[in-house]
């Protein structure tokens, strides 16, 4: 059974960087049949896909247009985990952030979610 | 404003059948991209309910079914039960945005 365990701060100051990590058990971040995603959810924006990283002989990253330029998703093969960095955050970035595993375009496993509040 | 449009709420009595629509466009559902459905109970992460328009993961009752026609998709729930009360979301891929898109969610109330 795949399990995803999220970690990271729940409070970030405006203009700073939001950083979360997702530790994977029961699968490998280097699996060539799945993708590792970050999705967030807020009352104002609903569910919003942020981006993904995946391995298909080499590493690929894809990011949502809405956050491109501010986002980085990195795999860490030594720790079997992946991370999210979102720069220059504003209160609009306040949301519950989920890491997830996807195959064939749908999410089959989700992390527990992390509420991140952007406030001074 | 979500790219995929869902009704904000639907309701039905126990045992009844309800449907939830998900309307997209020619750059997502209409382009032939798969539609997937998730159920979200309060305070929990969404759970996969239907993938690839019509397929149920193991453990999902056959009371849940999906369909697709043109630029829209639908989730049907038959034999409504109190435990079905939740938020439901559709999801697909959009070629204009080069990424996944979600519906705004539909709150199902079991009367």
Interface residues (C-beta under 8 A of the other chain):
Chain A: X37 X46 X47 X48 X49 X51 X62 X63 X64 X65 X98 X104 X105 X106 X107 X108 X110 X111 X112 X113
Chain B: X2 X33 X34 X36 X38 X45 X46 X47 X48 X51 X52 X57 X89 X91 X93 X97 X98 X99 X100 X101 X102 X103 X104 X105
